[in-house]
């Protein structure tokens, strides 16, 4: 076992580190555990200032990327992240956009090539815990799926981390969020009922093994999210009543996909069996 306890989180875009793992990054950093964030793309297809979307006049991919990377560095500083590693691939855009067909889009980079780079970082940092997305979950963004599968392959090839976790969203929590926002008079999108997405969300929630209480770090997670101001200028997150925020975002949820410690689940600590 390496002397330094280390957690590595593999993400697709700038801001993902805060939204899905901001709580555990801040929590474990505060405990003196080394935290490494690997961000696969530069986020070129995010919003330009003023909410300008890709394809609209005034959207400059490289300027957006530089803004988003600056925000990423600020977010990681707030969360106490020890090391930030940028793979520098090009954002693929949303699933229904044509941009994802570009040969330089991250989702079109061979899986073996991305996994090899992550293996190199695993060899460098020797993490006991590796986190990425649930590639079978309801959010099927091409970059998230590719980042997840690349990280999972790197986990298997390296043989170094003791535990592999997939971040999970609880669909039942988001129902509470939308209900609370409507009660506040906030306009929220009416999601069309999608049986396949509902099935994926229910399955992902049922597979959760690990729930980490991040309430002491909830404000820090919020601050890290809002460091990405170019993307969440008018976020509904800021309009949630405090009690709903704590109820729905006060824990981060994970699926333990691989483990060599033999510790039982459910867990409330990603480092159970490693301390």
C-alpha positions, 0 to 999 in steps of 0.5 A: 500500500502506498504511504500517501492516501490518494483519490483520483477523479476522472472527469469529462469537462471543467465544472464536472469536478464540482457538480458530482464530486466537489463534496468528496474532493473537499472532504478528503482534501481537508483530511490531508488525503491527496486529491487528483482531478483529471479533466479530459476536455477543455470544454470548448462547447460551453457557453461564451460570455452572455450565454452565447451557444456554439454555432452562434455569432460570437462563440469562439471555441478557444476563448471559451476553453481558456475561460473554462480552464481558468474557472476549473483552476479556481474551483480546484483551489476552492476544493483543495484539490492537490493536483489538476491534470488536463488531457486537453481533448476537444469537447464533443458537444451534446449528444444531439449536436453534429459536433460529436462527429468531428474526428478531434472530438473526445468521444472519437479518440480511441479508448485505448489511447485515452486509457493509456494516458490515464494509466500513466497518471495512475502510475504517477500518483498511485491512487488507492481510490479511482472515481469516474461516472456511471456509464450506464446511468441516465446522463449519456453525454458522449464525453461522460461515457467515454471518460468513464469507459477510459477510466475503467479500462485504465483501472483494470490495466494498471492494477493499482487502485484498490477501489473503483467508484462510479458517481451516481445521481439519485433521481428521487432527489431531483424530483424533490428539487423540481418540486421545491423550485416550482413551489418557489415560483421558479420556471423549470423545464418540464422533462418529457417522460422518457421510459428508457431514461427513467429505467436507467435512473432507477437502476443507477439509484438501486446500485448505489453502495456508498453515501458520503456525508458532505454537509460540512463541505456543502458551502465549499462545493457551492462556491466551487460550482459558482466559480464556473460562472460562465456556465451557471450565471442564472443557475436554479441551484442558487434559488433552492431553499437551504433545507432542500439543498441540504437534503438533496445535495448534502450527500454524494452517492457512488456505486462501488464497481470494484474493490480489493479490500473486502469491506462490506457495503453499504459504506459511508467512506470511500476509504473504508478498508484503506486507512 
